[in-house]
Amino acid sequence: MESLVCFASQCEQGALTTLDLVRIAAAAFLGILFLQSGIDKVVDRKGNLEWLSGHFAKSPLASMVVPMVGVITVMEIAAGTLCAVGAPVLLFTGNRTVAGLGALLAIASILMLFFGQRVAKDYAGAAALVPYFIVACAGLAIMGMP
């Protein structure tokens, strides 16, 4: 009888390994994170712009809030969509390309956010991004493992 999930070092053909499960979990995590964040920026654009305008008011980026929000919104929705689509692709086909590209965009998005937080001198906000960055980097790394 074939196993759906394998926790042994040698697995039957077609069984999901623990590495497969971690890949799927990482893709799902990043999909949830970035879709929620990107969709919130679309649904509550006014509120986000007001908050971010105040956040960057005394920084060199003060005049660039509107275009920055547009760019990060597109990046987050793209990262979230690729990861959210990549999770079931991983589950049903084993193909890691879509989720891997999503993780790569997630890393780029977090770096953009981190840059903004540092420039705004919100060091606690920048530090809060580090766990997400680690998950995204680990996710990308395991997508490339055989």
Residue frames as qw, qx, qy, qz and C-alpha x, y, z in Angstrom:
[[0.000, 0.889, 0.458, 0.000, 0.00, 0.00, 0.00],
 [0.413, 0.475, -0.018, 0.777, 1.36, 3.39, -0.97],
 [0.334, -0.586, -0.427, 0.602, 1.89, 6.02, 1.70],
 [0.191, 0.918, 0.259, 0.232, 0.76, 9.57, 1.15],
 [0.098, -0.910, 0.332, -0.227, 3.40, 10.95, 3.53],
 [0.894, 0.060, -0.331, 0.297, 6.76, 9.40, 4.30],
 [0.355, -0.897, 0.233, -0.124, 8.83, 10.14, 7.39],
 [0.893, -0.214, 0.275, 0.285, 11.54, 7.56, 6.60],
 [0.215, -0.625, 0.460, 0.594, 14.87, 8.11, 4.87],
 [0.043, -0.029, 0.830, 0.555, 13.74, 5.93, 1.91],
 [0.481, 0.347, 0.373, -0.713, 10.26, 6.76, 0.58],
 [0.545, 0.392, 0.726, 0.152, 7.94, 5.13, -1.94],
 [0.184, 0.166, 0.449, 0.859, 7.61, 6.83, -5.31],
 [0.212, -0.573, -0.482, -0.628, 5.02, 9.61, -5.09],
 [0.527, -0.654, -0.486, 0.240, 4.97, 9.91, -1.29],
 [0.010, 0.913, -0.079, 0.401, 5.43, 13.38, 0.18],
 [0.658, 0.015, -0.477, 0.582, 8.63, 13.69, 2.21],
 [0.360, -0.728, -0.354, 0.464, 9.07, 15.90, 5.25],
 [0.274, -0.253, 0.242, 0.896, 11.02, 18.31, 3.02],
 [0.039, -0.408, -0.651, -0.639, 8.03, 18.45, 0.65],
 [0.326, -0.741, -0.586, 0.042, 5.74, 19.26, 3.59],
 [0.375, -0.586, -0.108, 0.710, 8.04, 22.04, 4.80],
 [0.177, 0.035, 0.456, 0.871, 8.18, 23.49, 1.28],
 [0.173, -0.585, -0.668, -0.425, 4.38, 23.49, 1.10],
 [0.401, -0.736, -0.440, 0.321, 4.11, 25.06, 4.57],
 [0.346, -0.374, 0.090, 0.856, 6.64, 27.79, 3.71],
 [0.041, 0.235, 0.555, 0.797, 4.80, 28.62, 0.48],
 [0.290, -0.684, -0.642, -0.188, 1.44, 28.70, 2.28],
 [0.431, -0.629, -0.293, 0.576, 2.86, 30.89, 5.08],
 [0.233, -0.239, 0.239, 0.912, 4.33, 33.41, 2.65],
 [0.053, -0.410, -0.677, -0.609, 1.17, 33.33, 0.53],
 [0.332, -0.751, -0.566, 0.074, -1.01, 34.19, 3.53],
 [0.420, -0.538, -0.114, 0.722, 1.40, 36.85, 4.77],
 [0.177, -0.176, 0.341, 0.906, 1.79, 38.73, 1.50],
 [0.096, -0.485, -0.695, -0.522, -1.73, 38.37, 0.15],
 [0.322, -0.758, -0.522, 0.221, -3.17, 39.73, 3.40],
 [0.338, -0.542, -0.001, 0.769, -0.70, 42.62, 3.47],
 [0.137, 0.012, 0.523, 0.841, -1.09, 43.48, -0.22],
 [0.149, -0.583, -0.714, -0.358, -4.88, 43.20, -0.22],
 [0.321, -0.726, -0.419, 0.440, -5.04, 45.41, 2.89],
 [0.246, -0.364, 0.183, 0.879, -3.08, 48.08, 1.03],
 [0.042, -0.255, -0.649, -0.716, -5.68, 47.95, -1.77],
 [0.303, -0.639, -0.699, -0.106, -8.79, 47.78, 0.44],
 [0.356, -0.862, -0.230, 0.278, -7.62, 50.44, 2.91],
 [0.605, 0.415, 0.080, 0.675, -5.44, 52.49, 0.58],
 [0.094, -0.836, -0.029, -0.540, -6.44, 55.80, 2.17],
 [0.714, -0.693, 0.073, -0.069, -5.68, 54.61, 5.70],
 [0.872, -0.081, 0.118, 0.467, -2.36, 53.12, 4.65],
 [0.434, 0.589, 0.077, 0.677, -1.34, 56.29, 2.81],
 [0.316, -0.861, 0.015, -0.399, -2.28, 58.46, 5.80],
 [0.822, -0.543, 0.118, 0.123, -0.33, 56.28, 8.23],
 [0.810, 0.090, 0.165, 0.555, 2.71, 55.97, 5.96],
 [0.237, 0.783, 0.062, 0.571, 2.72, 59.70, 5.16],
 [0.479, -0.833, 0.143, -0.240, 3.03, 60.40, 8.89],
 [0.915, -0.277, 0.170, 0.239, 5.56, 57.59, 9.32],
 [0.707, 0.201, 0.210, 0.645, 7.86, 59.01, 6.62],
 [0.042, 0.972, 0.220, 0.074, 7.09, 62.71, 7.25],
 [0.258, -0.903, 0.315, 0.137, 10.56, 63.49, 8.62],
 [0.730, -0.179, 0.552, 0.361, 12.53, 61.25, 6.28],
 [0.017, -0.410, 0.518, 0.750, 14.05, 61.75, 2.83],
 [0.047, 0.204, 0.913, 0.351, 11.28, 59.50, 1.46],
 [0.205, 0.451, 0.524, -0.693, 8.44, 61.83, 2.51],
 [0.417, 0.491, -0.175, -0.745, 7.62, 62.91, -1.04],
 [0.335, 0.266, -0.825, -0.369, 7.71, 59.34, -2.37],
 [0.421, -0.005, 0.775, -0.471, 5.06, 57.66, -0.20],
 [0.737, 0.395, 0.154, -0.526, 2.40, 57.30, -2.92],
 [0.658, 0.501, -0.524, -0.202, 4.68, 55.62, -5.51],
 [0.029, 0.366, -0.889, 0.274, 6.33, 53.49, -2.80],
 [0.581, 0.080, 0.617, -0.525, 2.95, 52.19, -1.65],
 [0.768, 0.466, -0.118, -0.422, 2.06, 51.36, -5.25],
 [0.457, 0.515, -0.725, -0.006, 5.28, 49.42, -5.81],
 [0.121, -0.235, 0.884, -0.386, 5.16, 47.51, -2.52],
 [0.702, 0.186, 0.369, -0.581, 1.46, 46.68, -3.06],
 [0.766, 0.470, -0.333, -0.285, 2.21, 45.12, -6.46],
 [0.287, 0.467, -0.816, 0.186, 5.22, 43.27, -5.05],
 [0.356, -0.139, 0.766, -0.517, 3.31, 41.88, -2.07],
 [0.790, 0.279, 0.209, -0.504, 0.34, 40.75, -4.17],
 [0.670, 0.516, -0.511, -0.151, 2.66, 39.13, -6.71],
 [0.101, 0.386, -0.862, 0.311, 4.70, 37.37, -4.00],
 [0.510, -0.013, 0.636, -0.578, 1.57, 36.25, -2.18],
 [0.806, 0.369, -0.028, -0.462, -0.14, 35.02, -5.34],
 [0.561, 0.490, -0.666, -0.036, 2.89, 33.05, -6.52],
 [0.043, -0.271, 0.868, -0.415, 3.33, 31.45, -3.10],
 [0.621, 0.112, 0.479, -0.610, -0.39, 30.72, -2.68],
 [0.819, 0.421, -0.195, -0.337, -0.55, 29.13, -6.13],
 [0.366, 0.546, -0.746, 0.103, 2.82, 27.46, -5.59],
 [0.416, -0.275, 0.744, -0.444, 1.69, 25.56, -2.49],
 [0.837, 0.206, 0.389, -0.326, -0.92, 23.38, -4.28],
 [0.660, 0.635, -0.387, -0.104, 1.38, 23.09, -7.31],
 [0.016, 0.527, -0.811, 0.252, 4.00, 21.66, -4.95],
 [0.613, -0.085, 0.646, -0.446, 1.43, 19.34, -3.37],
 [0.830, 0.371, 0.299, -0.291, 0.03, 17.93, -6.61],
 [0.761, 0.627, -0.151, 0.070, 3.01, 18.05, -8.99],
 [0.807, -0.358, 0.047, 0.467, 6.13, 18.53, -6.88],
 [0.488, 0.567, 0.117, 0.654, 7.19, 21.44, -9.10],
 [0.467, -0.585, -0.305, 0.589, 8.95, 24.10, -7.00],
 [0.362, 0.278, 0.254, 0.853, 9.31, 26.86, -9.61],
 [0.191, -0.732, -0.351, -0.552, 6.18, 28.92, -8.82],
 [0.637, -0.737, -0.205, 0.091, 6.69, 28.81, -5.05],
 [0.692, -0.180, 0.042, 0.698, 10.40, 29.54, -5.49],
 [0.210, 0.457, 0.244, 0.829, 9.66, 32.66, -7.54],
 [0.419, -0.785, -0.314, -0.330, 7.13, 33.70, -4.91],
 [0.727, -0.555, -0.129, 0.383, 9.74, 33.30, -2.16],
 [0.535, 0.103, 0.137, 0.827, 12.19, 35.37, -4.21],
 [0.061, -0.633, -0.271, -0.723, 9.63, 38.19, -4.58],
 [0.620, -0.727, -0.295, -0.026, 8.85, 37.88, -0.85],
 [0.689, -0.295, -0.056, 0.659, 12.54, 38.46, -0.06],
 [0.279, 0.330, 0.217, 0.876, 12.63, 41.50, -2.35],
 [0.323, -0.736, -0.358, -0.475, 9.46, 42.88, -0.73],
 [0.691, -0.645, -0.228, 0.235, 10.83, 42.44, 2.79],
 [0.588, -0.069, 0.042, 0.805, 14.06, 44.16, 1.79],
 [0.034, 0.552, 0.282, 0.784, 12.04, 47.12, 0.47],
 [0.536, -0.749, -0.309, -0.237, 10.05, 47.28, 3.71],
 [0.754, -0.410, -0.149, 0.491, 13.23, 46.94, 5.79],
 [0.414, 0.229, 0.114, 0.874, 14.87, 49.79, 3.87],
 [0.199, -0.672, -0.292, -0.651, 11.84, 52.02, 4.47],
 [0.679, -0.682, -0.273, 0.018, 11.73, 51.23, 8.18],
 [0.694, -0.229, -0.067, 0.679, 15.44, 51.97, 8.59],
 [0.234, 0.380, 0.183, 0.876, 15.20, 55.26, 6.65],
 [0.396, -0.699, -0.281, -0.525, 12.18, 56.26, 8.77],
 [0.077, 0.425, -0.673, 0.600, 14.30, 55.40, 11.84],
 [0.822, -0.264, 0.092, -0.497, 11.69, 52.88, 12.98],
 [0.161, 0.482, -0.858, 0.079, 14.25, 50.42, 14.25],
 [0.484, -0.004, 0.776, -0.405, 11.72, 48.28, 16.12],
 [0.750, 0.485, 0.137, -0.429, 9.63, 48.02, 12.95],
 [0.481, 0.620, -0.603, -0.140, 12.72, 47.01, 10.97],
 [0.120, -0.337, 0.901, -0.247, 13.63, 44.40, 13.58],
 [0.670, 0.164, 0.534, -0.488, 10.11, 42.96, 13.44],
 [0.727, 0.544, -0.221, -0.356, 10.70, 42.10, 9.76],
 [0.020, 0.568, -0.822, -0.026, 13.70, 39.88, 10.49],
 [0.538, -0.008, 0.821, -0.192, 11.72, 36.68, 11.29],
 [0.708, 0.594, 0.250, -0.290, 9.75, 37.05, 8.05],
 [0.340, 0.775, -0.502, -0.180, 13.01, 37.57, 6.16],
 [0.251, -0.387, 0.885, -0.058, 14.46, 34.39, 7.67],
 [0.666, 0.272, 0.652, -0.241, 11.37, 32.37, 6.71],
 [0.619, 0.739, -0.013, -0.266, 11.43, 33.76, 3.16],
 [0.167, 0.706, -0.681, -0.103, 15.17, 33.04, 2.75],
 [0.409, -0.183, 0.884, -0.131, 14.77, 29.54, 4.18],
 [0.703, 0.466, 0.433, -0.318, 11.77, 28.99, 1.90],
 [0.523, 0.763, -0.306, -0.225, 13.78, 30.00, -1.15],
 [0.068, -0.569, 0.819, -0.003, 16.71, 27.82, -0.05],
 [0.514, -0.005, 0.840, -0.170, 14.62, 24.68, 0.38],
 [0.706, 0.589, 0.157, -0.360, 12.85, 25.21, -2.94],
 [0.444, 0.722, -0.510, -0.142, 16.23, 24.67, -4.60],
 [0.356, -0.418, 0.827, -0.117, 17.19, 21.55, -2.64],
 [0.465, 0.136, -0.770, -0.415, 16.88, 18.23, -4.51]]
